[in-house]
Amino acid sequence: MPAADDSKRKAARETIDILHEISTLLNTHLDRQSLSYCVSLIENGVNPEALANVIKDLRQHNPQQRSDNGL
C-alpha cells in the first residue's frame, strides 16, 4: 500500500503544479497552497462559482491580502 500512497501523492502534486501553471497564465494570484485548498473545497462539494465569488469579495475588501497569502 505505501507505493499506492506515494503514487496518489505524486499525482496530486502534479495536478496542483498544472493548476498553478494555468492559474499563473490567468493571473489569478493564487499560490499552490491556496489552489490546493480550493481543490479540496470543490472536491468536498463547494460550488466552484460561489468559491470564486468569495475570493473576489475577499480581495475587494482587503486588497493587501492578495500579496500576503495568495488570495
N, CA, C and O atoms as a DFTB+ gen file, in Angstrom:
284 C
 N C O
     1  1       0.798      -1.206       0.000
     2  2       0.000       0.000       0.000
     3  2       0.845       1.276       0.000
     4  3       0.404       2.276      -0.568
     5  1       2.045       1.296       0.612
     6  2       2.813       2.537       0.593
     7  2       3.100       3.037      -0.826
     8  3       3.138       4.247      -1.049
     9  1       3.300       2.146      -1.770
    10  2       3.549       2.564      -3.150
    11  2       2.307       3.246      -3.728
    12  3       2.424       4.209      -4.486
    13  1       1.140       2.757      -3.379
    14  2      -0.104       3.375      -3.845
    15  2      -0.267       4.770      -3.245
    16  3      -0.703       5.692      -3.934
    17  1       0.082       4.931      -1.957
    18  2       0.007       6.238      -1.307
    19  2       0.977       7.215      -1.961
    20  3       0.631       8.372      -2.202
    21  1       2.194       6.750      -2.249
    22  2       3.182       7.607      -2.918
    23  2       2.698       8.005      -4.307
    24  3       2.887       9.142      -4.739
    25  1       2.083       7.071      -4.989
    26  2       1.570       7.344      -6.328
    27  2       0.461       8.387      -6.282
    28  3       0.401       9.274      -7.133
    29  1      -0.418       8.279      -5.283
    30  2      -1.505       9.258      -5.126
    31  2      -0.953      10.635      -4.799
    32  3      -1.421      11.640      -5.334
    33  1       0.046      10.684      -3.915
    34  2       0.648      11.968      -3.557
    35  2       1.327      12.608      -4.758
    36  3       1.224      13.817      -4.968
    37  1       2.015      11.801      -5.535
    38  2       2.698      12.313      -6.723
    39  2       1.677      12.856      -7.722
    40  3       1.874      13.929      -8.294
    41  1       0.600      12.124      -7.928
    42  2      -0.442      12.567      -8.858
    43  2      -1.088      13.867      -8.370
    44  3      -1.355      14.766      -9.167
    45  1      -1.336      13.964      -7.068
    46  2      -1.932      15.175      -6.505
    47  2      -0.983      16.356      -6.675
    48  3      -1.413      17.456      -7.023
    49  1       0.298      16.133      -6.432
    50  2       1.292      17.196      -6.580
    51  2       1.372      17.663      -8.031
    52  3       1.453      18.861      -8.301
    53  1       1.350      16.713      -8.958
    54  2       1.395      17.056     -10.380
    55  2       0.148      17.844     -10.793
    56  3       0.232      18.788     -11.578
    57  1      -0.992      17.452     -10.264
    58  2      -2.240      18.158     -10.560
    59  2      -2.172      19.600     -10.075
    60  3      -2.541      20.522     -10.802
    61  1      -1.703      19.795      -8.854
    62  2      -1.579      21.153      -8.314
    63  2      -0.567      21.950      -9.121
    64  3      -0.781      23.137      -9.369
    65  1       0.536      21.323      -9.538
    66  2       1.525      22.019     -10.369
    67  2       0.910      22.497     -11.678
    68  3       1.156      23.625     -12.108
    69  1       0.115      21.646     -12.310
    70  2      -0.549      22.010     -13.567
    71  2      -1.559      23.127     -13.324
    72  3      -1.618      24.092     -14.086
    73  1      -2.350      22.996     -12.264
    74  2      -3.325      24.042     -11.937
    75  2      -2.631      25.365     -11.624
    76  3      -3.139      26.434     -11.963
    77  1      -1.471      25.290     -10.978
    78  2      -0.737      26.520     -10.673
    79  2      -0.236      27.183     -11.954
    80  3      -0.264      28.408     -12.073
    81  1       0.217      26.384     -12.903
    82  2       0.647      26.940     -14.192
    83  2      -0.520      27.638     -14.891
    84  3      -0.366      28.743     -15.411
    85  1      -1.675      26.996     -14.901
    86  2      -2.870      27.598     -15.509
    87  2      -3.248      28.869     -14.746
    88  3      -3.567      29.892     -15.352
    89  1      -3.212      28.796     -13.423
    90  2      -3.533      29.938     -12.583
    91  2      -2.605      31.117     -12.874
    92  3      -3.046      32.265     -12.930
    93  1      -1.334      30.827     -13.055
    94  2      -0.356      31.874     -13.368
    95  2      -0.656      32.497     -14.724
    96  3      -0.599      33.718     -14.874
    97  1      -0.970      31.671     -15.702
    98  2      -1.304      32.189     -17.033
    99  2      -2.537      33.088     -17.000
   100  3      -2.641      34.044     -17.768
   101  1      -3.461      32.775     -16.110
   102  2      -4.702      33.544     -15.990
   103  2      -4.598      34.693     -14.984
   104  3      -5.574      35.401     -14.735
   105  1      -3.407      34.868     -14.410
   106  2      -3.160      35.940     -13.428
   107  2      -4.147      35.921     -12.263
   108  3      -4.679      36.963     -11.881
   109  1      -4.390      34.747     -11.704
   110  2      -5.311      34.651     -10.572
   111  2      -4.660      35.033      -9.250
   112  3      -5.358      35.330      -8.280
   113  1      -3.333      35.028      -9.202
   114  2      -2.571      35.354      -7.995
   115  2      -2.849      34.380      -6.850
   116  3      -2.795      34.754      -5.678
   117  1      -3.144      33.140      -7.197
   118  2      -3.321      32.093      -6.186
   119  2      -2.045      31.264      -6.125
   120  3      -1.539      30.820      -7.156
   121  1      -1.528      31.056      -4.922
   122  2      -0.345      30.217      -4.773
   123  2      -0.762      28.743      -4.732
   124  3      -1.950      28.421      -4.748
   125  1       0.223      27.868      -4.680
   126  2      -0.069      26.425      -4.697
   127  2      -0.936      25.997      -3.508
   128  3      -1.852      25.188      -3.656
   129  1      -0.639      26.542      -2.349
   130  2      -1.408      26.152      -1.165
   131  2      -2.862      26.617      -1.287
   132  3      -3.781      25.867      -0.957
   133  1      -3.072      27.838      -1.753
   134  2      -4.439      28.342      -1.936
   135  2      -5.190      27.503      -2.957
   136  3      -6.362      27.178      -2.768
   137  1      -4.499      27.156      -4.045
   138  2      -5.127      26.299      -5.053
   139  2      -5.491      24.938      -4.468
   140  3      -6.554      24.386      -4.754
   141  1      -4.599      24.413      -3.653
   142  2      -4.859      23.121      -3.020
   143  2      -6.100      23.186      -2.133
   144  3      -6.920      22.269      -2.132
   145  1      -6.232      24.285      -1.374
   146  2      -7.430      24.469      -0.543
   147  2      -8.683      24.553      -1.407
   148  3      -9.712      23.956      -1.090
   149  1      -8.585      25.298      -2.496
   150  2      -9.742      25.445      -3.394
   151  2     -10.148      24.096      -3.982
   152  3     -11.333      23.767      -4.026
   153  1      -9.174      23.323      -4.428
   154  2      -9.466      21.996      -4.994
   155  2     -10.130      21.119      -3.936
   156  3     -11.108      20.427      -4.221
   157  1      -9.603      21.149      -2.728
   158  2     -10.173      20.341      -1.646
   159  2     -11.615      20.754      -1.354
   160  3     -12.485      19.903      -1.170
   161  1     -11.861      22.056      -1.313
   162  2     -13.229      22.531      -1.070
   163  2     -14.175      22.077      -2.174
   164  3     -15.288      21.625      -1.906
   165  1     -13.726      22.201      -3.408
   166  2     -14.566      21.790      -4.538
   167  2     -14.814      20.286      -4.518
   168  3     -15.926      19.833      -4.789
   169  1     -13.773      19.512      -4.196
   170  2     -13.938      18.052      -4.107
   171  2     -14.926      17.675      -3.008
   172  3     -15.558      16.621      -3.071
   173  1     -15.058      18.535      -2.007
   174  2     -15.976      18.262      -0.898
   175  2     -17.338      18.918      -1.078
   176  3     -18.119      19.011      -0.130
   177  1     -17.623      19.375      -2.302
   178  2     -18.971      19.807      -2.614
   179  2     -19.224      21.306      -2.685
   180  3     -20.354      21.724      -2.939
   181  1     -18.197      22.126      -2.466
   182  2     -18.395      23.571      -2.561
   183  2     -18.594      23.945      -4.026
   184  3     -17.894      23.445      -4.907
   185  1     -19.544      24.817      -4.271
   186  2     -19.822      25.289      -5.616
   187  2     -18.638      26.136      -6.099
   188  3     -18.299      27.129      -5.456
   189  1     -17.999      25.763      -7.224
   190  2     -16.823      26.497      -7.708
   191  2     -17.109      27.977      -7.990
   192  3     -16.273      28.837      -7.715
   193  1     -18.276      28.263      -8.530
   194  2     -18.613      29.653      -8.820
   195  2     -18.780      30.455      -7.530
   196  3     -18.355      31.607      -7.452
   197  1     -19.395      29.848      -6.531
   198  2     -19.554      30.515      -5.240
   199  2     -18.188      30.743      -4.592
   200  3     -17.957      31.795      -3.996
   201  1     -17.291      29.780      -4.702
   202  2     -15.944      29.918      -4.163
   203  2     -15.211      31.067      -4.853
   204  3     -14.551      31.869      -4.192
   205  1     -15.324      31.150      -6.169
   206  2     -14.689      32.241      -6.919
   207  2     -15.242      33.588      -6.467
   208  3     -14.491      34.555      -6.332
   209  1     -16.543      33.656      -6.235
   210  2     -17.157      34.906      -5.773
   211  2     -16.657      35.297      -4.384
   212  3     -16.434      36.477      -4.112
   213  1     -16.483      34.318      -3.512
   214  2     -15.965      34.603      -2.168
   215  2     -14.539      35.148      -2.264
   216  3     -14.195      36.110      -1.577
   217  1     -13.718      34.544      -3.105
   218  2     -12.342      35.019      -3.274
   219  2     -12.337      36.447      -3.818
   220  3     -11.567      37.287      -3.351
   221  1     -13.193      36.721      -4.803
   222  2     -13.296      38.084      -5.346
   223  2     -13.717      39.072      -4.262
   224  3     -13.144      40.156      -4.150
   225  1     -14.714      38.702      -3.467
   226  2     -15.186      39.575      -2.398
   227  2     -14.086      39.837      -1.369
   228  3     -13.910      40.969      -0.917
   229  1     -13.351      38.791      -1.002
   230  2     -12.259      38.965      -0.047
   231  2     -11.203      39.922      -0.594
   232  3     -10.671      40.753       0.142
   233  1     -10.910      39.806      -1.854
   234  2      -9.916      40.681      -2.469
   235  2     -10.394      42.125      -2.517
   236  3      -9.599      43.045      -2.330
   237  1     -11.680      42.334      -2.762
   238  2     -12.210      43.694      -2.802
   239  2     -12.171      44.360      -1.434
   240  3     -11.914      45.558      -1.325
   241  1     -12.426      43.579      -0.397
   242  2     -12.462      44.127       0.954
   243  2     -11.077      44.285       1.552
   244  3     -10.882      45.102       2.451
   245  1     -10.116      43.518       1.067
   246  2      -8.772      43.577       1.616
   247  2      -7.746      43.331       0.510
   248  3      -7.226      42.221       0.393
   249  1      -7.449      44.341      -0.297
   250  2      -6.509      44.170      -1.425
   251  2      -5.123      43.729      -0.956
   252  3      -4.416      43.059      -1.709
   253  1      -4.715      44.081       0.258
   254  2      -3.399      43.684       0.777
   255  2      -3.297      42.173       0.924
   256  3      -2.204      41.612       0.845
   257  1      -4.422      41.521       1.137
   258  2      -4.455      40.083       1.352
   259  2      -3.867      39.328       0.178
   260  3      -3.252      38.281       0.381
   261  1      -4.028      39.812      -1.027
   262  2      -3.528      39.142      -2.226
   263  2      -2.025      38.945      -2.140
   264  3      -1.528      37.856      -2.428
   265  1      -1.307      39.963      -1.755
   266  2       0.144      39.858      -1.711
   267  2       0.634      39.133      -0.486
   268  3       1.741      38.594      -0.496
   269  1      -0.166      39.101       0.587
   270  2       0.264      38.464       1.818
   271  2       0.135      36.941       1.820
   272  3       1.040      36.248       2.287
   273  1      -0.985      36.407       1.300
   274  2      -1.178      34.972       1.419
   275  2      -1.739      34.302       0.189
   276  3      -2.250      33.185       0.284
   277  1      -1.662      34.941      -0.960
   278  2      -2.044      34.265      -2.179
   279  2      -3.478      34.393      -2.588
   280  3      -3.832      33.948      -3.680
   281  1      -4.333      34.980      -1.770
   282  2      -5.731      35.109      -2.166
   283  2      -5.955      36.248      -3.094
   284  3      -7.086      36.487      -3.518
